[in-house]
Amino acid sequence: MIGDIIKKRRKERGISLSELSRMTGVSKSYLSYIERGMKKNPSIDVIKRIFQSLNLPITTISSLEEPTSSVNAFRN
């Protein structure tokens, strides 16, 4: 989940939610929702700002994509 990656990197870098909020211009509460998985589809603009602030490559997102249910439907 994208929130797990963000939280892990933020903690590795010793950045608080308040600091990340200042760095990105994204509210602390919204960042918290993303990290806890309560906001599952933040905009790409928000993700870009967070990833840039945490020095995460944006390509990390592509490794998170789940297979579509239509593919799984053909397996049964």
N, C-alpha and C positions, 0 to 999 in steps of 0.2 A: 504494500500500500504506500502511496506517495507520502502520506503523513509520517509513516515510520522512518522513511529515508530522511525527511526534513528534520525530524526530531533527533535522530541519531547524529546527523552531521552537526546540527546546532549544538548539541551537548559536547560532541568531540571538540568543537572549536571554542567551547566555554562561553557561548553567547546566550543570554537570557531572552525570553520572549519579548521583553520590553526593548532590548537592544535590537533584535531582529525587526521589530515593528518600526523603530526609528530608521533602520537601514533601508527598509523596503517601502515604507509608507502604507503598509497594510496593518490594520488594527491588531492589537494584541489578542483580543477575543477571537477574531477571525483566524489568526494563525493557530491559536489553540484548538479551534474547531477542526482545522485541517489536520493538525497533528494527531488529534484523537479520533479521526475518521468520521466526524460528524458532518463535515462538508466534503463530499466525495468528488465533486466536479468543479473545483475552482477554475477561474478563467486562465487561459494560457499566459496572459499578461501578468497575473499574480504569480503564477508558477515561475515564470522567467525572472521576475524581480527577486523572488526567494532564492532560486537556484543561483543566480548571479551573486547575490550577497553571501551565499554559503560556498561559493566556488565549486558548485556542482555542475557537471556537464548536462546540458538540456537533453542530451541523448539518453540519459538515465531513464527518462519517462518511457521510452520505447520498450525497455526491458520489463516494464510493469504491466503491459497489455495482456489481458487474459484472452484465451481463445473464445471465439464467439460460440453461442449456444447452437447455431445452425451446423457448425462443424461437428459438434458433439452429437447432434441428432442423427447424423448419418452413421455413427458408430453402433447404434442400437439395432 
